Amino acid sequence: MTHRAAEDAELVARYLEGDLEAFETLMSAHEDRVFHLCLRMLRDRDAALDATQDTFLTVFRKADRYRNRAAFSTWLYRVALNTCYDHLRRAKRRRTEALPDHHDPSDPAGEDAYRSAELRPAIEDALAALPDEFRAAVVLVDLDGRSLDDTAEILDVPVGTVKSRVFRARRMLAERLGNLREGVEHPKDGP
């Protein structure tokens, strides 16, 4: 058990005993990562903020259901993904117009801010086009850096299913972004 996992387990136990400050500490430790997961799944800042809040409200009400068989963060990510799926289902019922791209910040991790800002909408559109289960797998593994085992626990599927979903999602993304052409083999190493 990692230091973070042990600290989370202690905080959950303290919260269940009535220590509200323990819950605030737990929320502060995880809110950024939950928000980023929600943002990647929902592609809308306001929806991601709502989903993050809904996630922590669910955890606040249902923390007694956490069984400590896996890391708290694994259970929390599962709650966050379920919340995102609920938001996506509701959004499909009522379509809204997205804000123009110039409202999105550029990717600070990009080496060239202009190139990064130019590519971001295409990447976000490609991610949004993925089926929800593929998007969740590739977001957790590739964008959030979760292990295959953690992702399998979060998604409540076997590791092999995660591998398959990530592989298929990467392939769909590459095809959509024009990185792969049918029948053309790409070398694994760069030029």
TORPA-4810 file (N, C-alpha, C, O; in nm, 3 decimals):
<nodes>
NODE_1_0.085_-0.117_0.000_0.000_0.000_0.000_0.090_0.124_0.000_0.181_0.136_0.082_M
NODE_2_0.062_0.215_-0.092_0.141_0.336_-0.100_0.108_0.430_0.015_0.008_0.414_0.085_T
NODE_3_0.194_0.530_0.033_0.171_0.628_0.138_0.038_0.700_0.117_-0.038_0.720_0.211_H
NODE_4_0.010_0.740_-0.009_-0.115_0.810_-0.041_-0.235_0.721_-0.010_-0.334_0.768_0.047_R
NODE_5_-0.227_0.593_-0.047_-0.339_0.501_-0.024_-0.363_0.481_0.126_-0.477_0.477_0.170_A
NODE_6_-0.255_0.470_0.202_-0.269_0.454_0.348_-0.329_0.580_0.409_-0.415_0.571_0.497_A
NODE_7_-0.284_0.695_0.363_-0.337_0.822_0.415_-0.485_0.836_0.380_-0.566_0.880_0.462_E
NODE_8_-0.521_0.798_0.257_-0.662_0.804_0.215_-0.748_0.712_0.301_-0.856_0.752_0.345_D
NODE_9_-0.701_0.591_0.326_-0.778_0.496_0.408_-0.800_0.553_0.547_-0.909_0.540_0.603_A
NODE_10_-0.697_0.614_0.602_-0.710_0.676_0.735_-0.811_0.791_0.732_-0.894_0.803_0.823_E
NODE_11_-0.805_0.874_0.628_-0.898_0.987_0.616_-1.042_0.940_0.601_-1.133_0.999_0.659_L
NODE_12_-1.064_0.835_0.524_-1.199_0.780_0.507_-1.250_0.729_0.642_-1.364_0.756_0.679_V
NODE_13_-1.166_0.657_0.714_-1.206_0.605_0.846_-1.242_0.720_0.940_-1.342_0.713_1.012_A
NODE_14_-1.161_0.825_0.940_-1.189_0.941_1.027_-1.318_1.009_0.985_-1.397_1.051_1.070_R
NODE_15_-1.340_1.021_0.855_-1.464_1.083_0.808_-1.585_1.001_0.852_-1.686_1.056_0.896_Y
NODE_16_-1.575_0.869_0.839_-1.687_0.783_0.877_-1.715_0.790_1.028_-1.825_0.757_1.073_L
NODE_17_-1.616_0.832_1.104_-1.635_0.850_1.248_-1.687_0.990_1.279_-1.706_1.024_1.396_E
NODE_18_-1.711_1.073_1.176_-1.770_1.204_1.195_-1.677_1.322_1.179_-1.718_1.436_1.203_G
NODE_19_-1.553_1.299_1.137_-1.456_1.407_1.120_-1.471_1.468_0.980_-1.417_1.415_0.883_D
NODE_20_-1.544_1.580_0.971_-1.567_1.644_0.841_-1.441_1.704_0.782_-1.428_1.716_0.661_L
NODE_21_-1.348_1.743_0.867_-1.221_1.797_0.819_-1.143_1.691_0.742_-1.072_1.722_0.647_E
NODE_22_-1.156_1.566_0.783_-1.090_1.456_0.713_-1.143_1.446_0.570_-1.067_1.420_0.476_A
NODE_23_-1.275_1.465_0.553_-1.332_1.461_0.419_-1.279_1.576_0.334_-1.247_1.557_0.217_F
NODE_24_-1.270_1.695_0.393_-1.216_1.810_0.319_-1.073_1.786_0.275_-1.034_1.822_0.163_E
NODE_25_-0.993_1.724_0.362_-0.855_1.692_0.328_-0.851_1.591_0.213_-0.771_1.604_0.120_T
NODE_26_-0.937_1.491_0.221_-0.946_1.389_0.117_-0.986_1.452_-0.016_-0.929_1.421_-0.120_L
NODE_27_-1.084_1.538_-0.011_-1.130_1.604_-0.133_-1.020_1.692_-0.192_-0.998_1.691_-0.313_M
NODE_28_-0.952_1.767_-0.108_-0.844_1.854_-0.157_-0.733_1.774_-0.224_-0.673_1.820_-0.320_S
NODE_29_-0.707_1.655_-0.173_-0.600_1.572_-0.227_-0.634_1.517_-0.366_-0.544_1.488_-0.444_A
NODE_30_-0.763_1.504_-0.397_-0.803_1.437_-0.521_-0.882_1.523_-0.618_-0.906_1.480_-0.731_H
NODE_31_-0.925_1.641_-0.579_-1.017_1.716_-0.664_-0.958_1.755_-0.799_-1.031_1.755_-0.899_E
NODE_32_-0.830_1.788_-0.805_-0.771_1.826_-0.935_-0.772_1.710_-1.033_-0.808_1.726_-1.150_D
NODE_33_-0.734_1.592_-0.986_-0.730_1.476_-1.076_-0.871_1.434_-1.118_-0.892_1.396_-1.233_R
NODE_34_-0.967_1.442_-1.026_-1.105_1.409_-1.061_-1.157_1.510_-1.164_-1.220_1.471_-1.262_V
NODE_35_-1.129_1.638_-1.142_-1.172_1.740_-1.238_-1.112_1.714_-1.376_-1.183_1.722_-1.477_F
NODE_36_-0.983_1.684_-1.383_-0.918_1.661_-1.513_-0.976_1.537_-1.582_-0.992_1.537_-1.704_H
NODE_37_-1.008_1.433_-1.506_-1.072_1.316_-1.564_-1.209_1.355_-1.620_-1.243_1.320_-1.733_L
NODE_38_-1.287_1.429_-1.542_-1.419_1.471_-1.587_-1.409_1.562_-1.709_-1.489_1.550_-1.802_C
NODE_39_-1.312_1.651_-1.710_-1.293_1.741_-1.824_-1.259_1.663_-1.951_-1.309_1.694_-2.059_L
NODE_40_-1.176_1.564_-1.938_-1.138_1.484_-2.055_-1.255_1.399_-2.104_-1.268_1.374_-2.224_R
NODE_41_-1.339_1.356_-2.012_-1.454_1.275_-2.052_-1.567_1.360_-2.109_-1.633_1.319_-2.205_M
NODE_42_-1.590_1.477_-2.053_-1.706_1.557_-2.089_-1.677_1.670_-2.187_-1.767_1.717_-2.256_L
NODE_43_-1.548_1.715_-2.194_-1.503_1.817_-2.289_-1.567_1.953_-2.268_-1.566_2.036_-2.358_R
NODE_44_-1.621_1.976_-2.153_-1.684_2.104_-2.124_-1.652_2.140_-1.980_-1.679_2.062_-1.888_D
NODE_45_-1.594_2.256_-1.961_-1.547_2.296_-1.828_-1.660_2.300_-1.726_-1.646_2.248_-1.615_R
NODE_46_-1.773_2.362_-1.762_-1.884_2.370_-1.667_-1.939_2.232_-1.633_-1.969_2.203_-1.518_D
NODE_47_-1.953_2.147_-1.735_-2.001_2.010_-1.710_-1.902_1.934_-1.623_-1.942_1.856_-1.536_A
NODE_48_-1.772_1.955_-1.647_-1.669_1.888_-1.566_-1.673_1.935_-1.422_-1.658_1.855_-1.329_A
NODE_49_-1.694_2.065_-1.403_-1.705_2.117_-1.266_-1.828_2.057_-1.197_-1.821_2.019_-1.080_L
NODE_50_-1.940_2.050_-1.269_-2.060_1.989_-1.213_-2.037_1.842_-1.179_-2.077_1.795_-1.072_D
NODE_51_-1.973_1.770_-1.270_-1.947_1.628_-1.248_-1.852_1.606_-1.130_-1.868_1.512_-1.053_A
NODE_52_-1.753_1.693_-1.117_-1.661_1.684_-1.004_-1.736_1.706_-0.873_-1.718_1.632_-0.777_T
NODE_53_-1.821_1.806_-0.871_-1.900_1.832_-0.752_-1.993_1.714_-0.723_-2.004_1.671_-0.608_Q
NODE_54_-2.059_1.663_-0.825_-2.148_1.547_-0.807_-2.071_1.426_-0.756_-2.121_1.350_-0.673_D
NODE_55_-1.949_1.408_-0.806_-1.866_1.297_-0.762_-1.841_1.305_-0.612_-1.859_1.208_-0.539_T
NODE_56_-1.799_1.423_-0.567_-1.768_1.436_-0.425_-1.893_1.436_-0.337_-1.887_1.395_-0.221_F
NODE_57_-2.007_1.479_-0.390_-2.132_1.465_-0.316_-2.168_1.318_-0.299_-2.213_1.276_-0.192_L
NODE_58_-2.148_1.240_-0.404_-2.173_1.097_-0.397_-2.081_1.032_-0.295_-2.124_0.951_-0.213_T
NODE_59_-1.953_1.068_-0.300_-1.857_1.012_-0.205_-1.894_1.054_-0.062_-1.883_0.973_0.030_V
NODE_60_-1.936_1.178_-0.045_-1.976_1.228_0.087_-2.092_1.145_0.142_-2.094_1.110_0.260_F
NODE_61_-2.189_1.114_0.055_-2.306_1.038_0.099_-2.279_0.888_0.110_-2.340_0.820_0.193_R
NODE_62_-2.189_0.835_0.028_-2.174_0.689_0.018_-2.036_0.639_0.056_-1.998_0.529_0.016_K
NODE_63_-1.961_0.715_0.131_-1.826_0.673_0.171_-1.827_0.542_0.247_-1.728_0.469_0.246_A
NODE_64_-1.937_0.511_0.314_-1.946_0.385_0.389_-1.945_0.263_0.297_-1.927_0.151_0.344_D
NODE_65_-1.965_0.284_0.167_-1.964_0.172_0.070_-1.822_0.138_0.023_-1.800_0.033_-0.038_R
NODE_66_-1.727_0.227_0.053_-1.588_0.199_0.018_-1.540_0.087_0.109_-1.549_0.098_0.231_Y
NODE_67_-1.489_-0.020_0.050_-1.453_-0.141_0.126_-1.304_-0.160_0.151_-1.265_-0.259_0.212_R
NODE_68_-1.221_-0.069_0.105_-1.077_-0.075_0.130_-1.011_-0.198_0.069_-0.903_-0.238_0.114_N
NODE_69_-1.073_-0.260_-0.032_-1.010_-0.373_-0.102_-0.911_-0.322_-0.205_-0.814_-0.390_-0.240_R
NODE_70_-0.936_-0.202_-0.254_-0.847_-0.137_-0.350_-0.820_0.003_-0.296_-0.879_0.044_-0.196_A
NODE_71_-0.731_0.074_-0.360_-0.700_0.210_-0.317_-0.827_0.295_-0.326_-0.910_0.274_-0.414_A
NODE_72_-0.839_0.390_-0.236_-0.953_0.481_-0.237_-0.963_0.552_-0.371_-1.073_0.572_-0.423_F
NODE_73_-0.848_0.591_-0.427_-0.849_0.663_-0.555_-0.912_0.579_-0.666_-0.976_0.634_-0.755_S
NODE_74_-0.896_0.448_-0.661_-0.957_0.360_-0.760_-1.108_0.367_-0.748_-1.178_0.380_-0.849_T
NODE_75_-1.159_0.358_-0.626_-1.303_0.366_-0.602_-1.354_0.505_-0.642_-1.460_0.516_-0.704_W
NODE_76_-1.281_0.609_-0.607_-1.319_0.746_-0.639_-1.326_0.766_-0.791_-1.419_0.829_-0.840_L
NODE_77_-1.228_0.713_-0.866_-1.230_0.726_-1.012_-1.350_0.653_-1.071_-1.408_0.699_-1.169_Y
NODE_78_-1.386_0.541_-1.011_-1.504_0.467_-1.059_-1.629_0.553_-1.041_-1.713_0.562_-1.131_R
NODE_79_-1.641_0.616_-0.924_-1.754_0.706_-0.897_-1.753_0.821_-0.998_-1.857_0.857_-1.052_V
NODE_80_-1.635_0.878_-1.023_-1.624_0.990_-1.117_-1.665_0.948_-1.258_-1.737_1.020_-1.326_A
NODE_81_-1.619_0.832_-1.302_-1.656_0.785_-1.436_-1.806_0.759_-1.446_-1.868_0.796_-1.546_L
NODE_82_-1.865_0.698_-1.344_-2.009_0.676_-1.346_-2.084_0.809_-1.352_-2.185_0.821_-1.421_N
NODE_83_-2.034_0.907_-1.280_-2.094_1.040_-1.282_-2.083_1.100_-1.423_-2.179_1.158_-1.473_T
NODE_84_-1.967_1.085_-1.485_-1.949_1.135_-1.623_-2.043_1.064_-1.719_-2.102_1.128_-1.805_C
NODE_85_-2.057_0.933_-1.704_-2.149_0.859_-1.792_-2.292_0.912_-1.775_-2.365_0.927_-1.873_Y
NODE_86_-2.332_0.942_-1.651_-2.465_0.998_-1.627_-2.479_1.133_-1.696_-2.581_1.160_-1.759_D
NODE_87_-2.377_1.218_-1.685_-2.380_1.349_-1.750_-2.386_1.334_-1.902_-2.459_1.408_-1.969_H
NODE_88_-2.310_1.239_-1.957_-2.312_1.217_-2.102_-2.450_1.170_-2.149_-2.499_1.215_-2.253_L
NODE_89_-2.512_1.082_-2.073_-2.647_1.035_-2.109_-2.746_1.151_-2.108_-2.828_1.165_-2.199_R
NODE_90_-2.738_1.235_-2.005_-2.827_1.351_-1.997_-2.799_1.448_-2.112_-2.892_1.505_-2.169_R
NODE_91_-2.673_1.467_-2.145_-2.636_1.561_-2.252_-2.686_1.513_-2.387_-2.720_1.594_-2.473_A
NODE_92_-2.690_1.381_-2.407_-2.740_1.329_-2.535_-2.888_1.361_-2.552_-2.936_1.377_-2.664_K
NODE_93_-2.959_1.371_-2.441_-3.101_1.405_-2.447_-3.121_1.551_-2.483_-3.219_1.585_-2.550_R
NODE_94_-3.031_1.638_-2.439_-3.042_1.781_-2.468_-2.907_1.832_-2.520_-2.815_1.857_-2.443_R
NODE_95_-2.899_1.845_-2.649_-2.776_1.893_-2.713_-2.763_2.044_-2.694_-2.861_2.117_-2.705_R
NODE_96_-2.642_2.088_-2.667_-2.616_2.232_-2.655_-2.501_2.268_-2.747_-2.425_2.181_-2.791_T
NODE_97_-2.489_2.394_-2.775_-2.381_2.442_-2.861_-2.256_2.465_-2.777_-2.264_2.529_-2.671_E
NODE_98_-2.143_2.415_-2.821_-2.016_2.432_-2.749_-1.965_2.575_-2.768_-1.998_2.642_-2.866_A
NODE_99_-1.883_2.619_-2.673_-1.818_2.749_-2.685_-1.718_2.747_-2.800_-1.664_2.640_-2.831_L
NODE_100_-1.691_2.859_-2.862_-1.589_2.862_-2.968_-1.453_2.820_-2.913_-1.425_2.835_-2.794_P
NODE_101_-1.370_2.766_-3.001_-1.239_2.714_-2.960_-1.151_2.819_-2.894_-1.067_2.783_-2.811_D
NODE_102_-1.165_2.946_-2.929_-1.075_3.045_-2.871_-1.096_3.063_-2.721_-1.017_3.131_-2.657_H
NODE_103_-1.200_3.002_-2.664_-1.221_3.007_-2.519_-1.138_2.903_-2.446_-1.119_2.913_-2.324_H
NODE_104_-1.089_2.804_-2.517_-1.007_2.700_-2.455_-0.864_2.747_-2.437_-0.808_2.810_-2.527_D
NODE_105_-0.804_2.718_-2.322_-0.664_2.753_-2.304_-0.576_2.660_-2.388_-0.616_2.548_-2.420_P
NODE_106_-0.458_2.708_-2.424_-0.367_2.622_-2.498_-0.309_2.518_-2.403_-0.313_2.535_-2.281_S
NODE_107_-0.255_2.413_-2.459_-0.197_2.305_-2.381_-0.060_2.349_-2.330_0.032_2.367_-2.409_D
NODE_108_-0.046_2.367_-2.195_0.082_2.414_-2.143_0.194_2.313_-2.159_0.312_2.348_-2.150_P
NODE_109_0.158_2.187_-2.184_0.261_2.085_-2.199_0.319_2.085_-2.341_0.422_2.023_-2.367_A
NODE_110_0.252_2.154_-2.432_0.299_2.157_-2.570_0.427_2.237_-2.582_0.445_2.338_-2.513_G
NODE_111_0.516_2.193_-2.670_0.642_2.265_-2.689_0.620_2.397_-2.760_0.687_2.495_-2.731_E
NODE_112_0.528_2.399_-2.852_0.498_2.519_-2.930_0.353_2.556_-2.902_0.262_2.483_-2.942_D
NODE_113_0.330_2.666_-2.833_0.196_2.704_-2.790_0.101_2.719_-2.910_-0.016_2.684_-2.900_A
NODE_114_0.150_2.772_-3.022_0.063_2.789_-3.138_0.025_2.655_-3.198_-0.092_2.632_-3.231_Y
NODE_115_0.121_2.569_-3.211_0.093_2.435_-3.266_0.001_2.358_-3.173_-0.089_2.288_-3.218_R
NODE_116_0.025_2.371_-3.044_-0.056_2.303_-2.944_-0.201_2.350_-2.951_-0.293_2.268_-2.950_S
NODE_117_-0.222_2.480_-2.959_-0.357_2.536_-2.967_-0.426_2.493_-3.096_-0.547_2.474_-3.099_A
NODE_118_-0.347_2.477_-3.202_-0.402_2.436_-3.331_-0.447_2.290_-3.328_-0.549_2.255_-3.386_E
NODE_119_-0.371_2.205_-3.262_-0.402_2.062_-3.258_-0.509_2.025_-3.156_-0.581_1.927_-3.173_L
NODE_120_-0.519_2.103_-3.050_-0.608_2.068_-2.939_-0.753_2.040_-2.983_-0.807_1.937_-2.943_R
NODE_121_-0.817_2.125_-3.063_-0.955_2.096_-3.102_-0.968_1.963_-3.177_-1.064_1.889_-3.156_P
NODE_122_-0.873_1.934_-3.265_-0.878_1.809_-3.341_-0.865_1.688_-3.249_-0.935_1.588_-3.267_A
NODE_123_-0.777_1.698_-3.152_-0.758_1.588_-3.057_-0.882_1.571_-2.970_-0.928_1.460_-2.946_I
NODE_124_-0.937_1.683_-2.922_-1.057_1.676_-2.840_-1.175_1.619_-2.918_-1.253_1.540_-2.865_E
NODE_125_-1.188_1.659_-3.044_-1.295_1.606_-3.129_-1.277_1.456_-3.151_-1.374_1.380_-3.148_D
NODE_126_-1.153_1.414_-3.172_-1.126_1.272_-3.193_-1.158_1.193_-3.066_-1.216_1.085_-3.073_A
NODE_127_-1.120_1.246_-2.951_-1.153_1.179_-2.824_-1.304_1.171_-2.805_-1.356_1.067_-2.764_L
NODE_128_-1.374_1.279_-2.834_-1.520_1.283_-2.817_-1.590_1.183_-2.909_-1.698_1.134_-2.876_A
NODE_129_-1.530_1.154_-3.023_-1.592_1.063_-3.119_-1.580_0.916_-3.075_-1.651_0.830_-3.127_A
NODE_130_-1.491_0.889_-2.980_-1.475_0.752_-2.933_-1.596_0.708_-2.852_-1.658_0.789_-2.784_L
NODE_131_-1.631_0.580_-2.860_-1.734_0.529_-2.769_-1.688_0.551_-2.624_-1.569_0.546_-2.595_P
NODE_132_-1.784_0.574_-2.535_-1.752_0.610_-2.396_-1.653_0.514_-2.329_-1.560_0.559_-2.262_D
NODE_133_-1.672_0.384_-2.349_-1.585_0.288_-2.279_-1.440_0.293_-2.332_-1.346_0.270_-2.257_E
NODE_134_-1.424_0.322_-2.461_-1.290_0.336_-2.517_-1.226_0.466_-2.470_-1.108_0.470_-2.435_F
NODE_135_-1.306_0.574_-2.470_-1.255_0.703_-2.424_-1.211_0.694_-2.279_-1.104_0.745_-2.244_R
NODE_136_-1.291_0.630_-2.194_-1.253_0.618_-2.052_-1.121_0.543_-2.038_-1.035_0.585_-1.961_A
NODE_137_-1.104_0.435_-2.111_-0.981_0.356_-2.100_-0.860_0.435_-2.146_-0.758_0.436_-2.076_A
NODE_138_-0.868_0.501_-2.260_-0.752_0.574_-2.312_-0.723_0.699_-2.227_-0.607_0.737_-2.211_V
NODE_139_-0.827_0.763_-2.173_-0.805_0.879_-2.086_-0.733_0.835_-1.959_-0.636_0.898_-1.918_V
NODE_140_-0.779_0.727_-1.898_-0.717_0.681_-1.773_-0.573_0.634_-1.795_-0.485_0.667_-1.715_L
NODE_141_-0.548_0.560_-1.902_-0.414_0.504_-1.924_-0.319_0.606_-1.985_-0.210_0.630_-1.932_V
NODE_142_-0.358_0.666_-2.096_-0.266_0.753_-2.170_-0.261_0.896_-2.119_-0.153_0.957_-2.117_D
NODE_143_-0.372_0.951_-2.080_-0.372_1.091_-2.038_-0.354_1.107_-1.888_-0.294_1.204_-1.842_L
NODE_144_-0.406_1.012_-1.811_-0.395_1.024_-1.666_-0.280_0.942_-1.609_-0.244_0.959_-1.493_D
NODE_145_-0.223_0.854_-1.689_-0.106_0.777_-1.646_-0.137_0.664_-1.550_-0.047_0.617_-1.479_G
NODE_146_-0.262_0.618_-1.545_-0.297_0.507_-1.456_-0.243_0.376_-1.513_-0.229_0.362_-1.635_R
NODE_147_-0.215_0.282_-1.427_-0.169_0.151_-1.473_-0.287_0.073_-1.532_-0.403_0.106_-1.508_S
NODE_148_-0.255_-0.031_-1.606_-0.361_-0.115_-1.662_-0.442_-0.181_-1.551_-0.564_-0.192_-1.561_L
NODE_149_-0.373_-0.224_-1.444_-0.443_-0.287_-1.332_-0.538_-0.189_-1.264_-0.653_-0.223_-1.235_D
NODE_150_-0.491_-0.068_-1.237_-0.577_0.034_-1.175_-0.697_0.065_-1.265_-0.810_0.075_-1.218_D
NODE_151_-0.670_0.079_-1.393_-0.776_0.111_-1.488_-0.879_-0.002_-1.491_-0.999_0.024_-1.497_T
NODE_152_-0.832_-0.126_-1.487_-0.924_-0.240_-1.485_-1.014_-0.235_-1.361_-1.133_-0.261_-1.370_A
NODE_153_-0.956_-0.201_-1.247_-1.036_-0.190_-1.125_-1.135_-0.076_-1.135_-1.251_-0.091_-1.096_E
NODE_154_-1.091_0.038_-1.185_-1.179_0.154_-1.197_-1.296_0.123_-1.290_-1.410_0.156_-1.259_I
NODE_155_-1.267_0.060_-1.403_-1.370_0.031_-1.502_-1.446_-0.098_-1.470_-1.548_-0.128_-1.533_L
NODE_156_-1.397_-0.174_-1.373_-1.459_-0.300_-1.333_-1.467_-0.399_-1.449_-1.570_-0.460_-1.476_D
NODE_157_-1.352_-0.411_-1.519_-1.339_-0.505_-1.630_-1.204_-0.575_-1.616_-1.117_-0.526_-1.545_V
NODE_158_-1.184_-0.689_-1.683_-1.053_-0.755_-1.679_-0.944_-0.669_-1.745_-0.974_-0.584_-1.829_P
NODE_159_-0.819_-0.693_-1.707_-0.705_-0.620_-1.763_-0.699_-0.637_-1.915_-0.669_-0.543_-1.987_V
NODE_160_-0.728_-0.756_-1.963_-0.727_-0.781_-2.107_-0.826_-0.692_-2.181_-0.799_-0.648_-2.293_G
NODE_161_-0.940_-0.667_-2.119_-1.039_-0.578_-2.180_-0.985_-0.436_-2.187_-1.006_-0.366_-2.286_T
NODE_162_-0.916_-0.393_-2.081_-0.855_-0.259_-2.082_-0.753_-0.250_-2.194_-0.753_-0.153_-2.269_V
NODE_163_-0.667_-0.351_-2.206_-0.566_-0.350_-2.312_-0.631_-0.339_-2.449_-0.588_-0.262_-2.534_K
NODE_164_-0.737_-0.417_-2.470_-0.807_-0.415_-2.597_-0.870_-0.280_-2.624_-0.860_-0.227_-2.735_S
NODE_165_-0.935_-0.222_-2.522_-1.000_-0.092_-2.540_-0.897_0.018_-2.568_-0.920_0.104_-2.653_R
NODE_166_-0.785_0.015_-2.498_-0.681_0.116_-2.519_-0.624_0.101_-2.661_-0.606_0.200_-2.732_V
NODE_167_-0.595_-0.022_-2.701_-0.541_-0.047_-2.835_-0.638_0.003_-2.941_-0.598_0.074_-3.034_F
NODE_168_-0.765_-0.034_-2.928_-0.865_0.006_-3.027_-0.887_0.157_-3.026_-0.905_0.217_-3.131_R
NODE_169_-0.887_0.217_-2.907_-0.905_0.362_-2.897_-0.788_0.434_-2.964_-0.809_0.531_-3.037_A
NODE_170_-0.666_0.387_-2.938_-0.549_0.450_-3.001_-0.558_0.439_-3.153_-0.526_0.534_-3.224_R
NODE_171_-0.602_0.325_-3.200_-0.613_0.304_-3.344_-0.719_0.397_-3.403_-0.697_0.457_-3.508_R
NODE_172_-0.834_0.408_-3.335_-0.940_0.497_-3.383_-0.893_0.643_-3.382_-0.922_0.719_-3.474_M
NODE_173_-0.820_0.680_-3.278_-0.768_0.817_-3.270_-0.669_0.843_-3.383_-0.674_0.947_-3.449_L
NODE_174_-0.580_0.749_-3.406_-0.481_0.766_-3.512_-0.548_0.777_-3.649_-0.508_0.859_-3.731_A
NODE_175_-0.649_0.694_-3.673_-0.719_0.700_-3.801_-0.794_0.832_-3.815_-0.791_0.895_-3.921_E
NODE_176_-0.859_0.873_-3.709_-0.936_0.999_-3.715_-0.845_1.121_-3.732_-0.881_1.217_-3.800_R
NODE_177_-0.728_1.115_-3.671_-0.634_1.227_-3.679_-0.546_1.220_-3.803_-0.464_1.309_-3.827_L
NODE_178_-0.563_1.113_-3.882_-0.486_1.102_-4.005_-0.346_1.047_-3.986_-0.262_1.061_-4.074_G
NODE_179_-0.319_0.986_-3.872_-0.186_0.931_-3.846_-0.171_0.792_-3.907_-0.059_0.744_-3.922_N
NODE_180_-0.280_0.729_-3.940_-0.274_0.597_-4.002_-0.357_0.599_-4.130_-0.462_0.662_-4.137_L
NODE_181_-0.307_0.530_-4.230_-0.385_0.512_-4.350_-0.402_0.364_-4.371_-0.311_0.285_-4.344_R
NODE_182_-0.515_0.326_-4.417_-0.545_0.186_-4.441_-0.436_0.123_-4.528_-0.403_0.174_-4.635_E
NODE_183_-0.383_0.010_-4.482_-0.285_-0.065_-4.559_-0.144_-0.011_-4.555_-0.056_-0.069_-4.618_G
NODE_184_-0.118_0.097_-4.484_0.016_0.153_-4.477_0.075_0.121_-4.342_0.016_0.150_-4.238_V
NODE_185_0.192_0.060_-4.343_0.261_0.028_-4.218_0.349_0.145_-4.178_0.418_0.204_-4.261_E
NODE_186_0.346_0.178_-4.051_0.430_0.287_-3.999_0.539_0.227_-3.914_0.513_0.138_-3.833_H
NODE_187_0.661_0.275_-3.931_0.768_0.222_-3.847_0.746_0.262_-3.703_0.689_0.367_-3.674_P
NODE_188_0.792_0.176_-3.612_0.776_0.203_-3.470_0.870_0.313_-3.426_0.838_0.387_-3.333_K
NODE_189_0.984_0.325_-3.489_1.079_0.430_-3.453_1.066_0.547_-3.548_1.025_0.532_-3.663_D
NODE_190_1.100_0.663_-3.498_1.095_0.784_-3.580_1.201_0.784_-3.688_1.282_0.692_-3.696_G
NODE_191_1.200_0.889_-3.771_1.296_0.895_-3.883_1.437_0.907_-3.836_1.529_0.913_-3.918_P
</nodes>
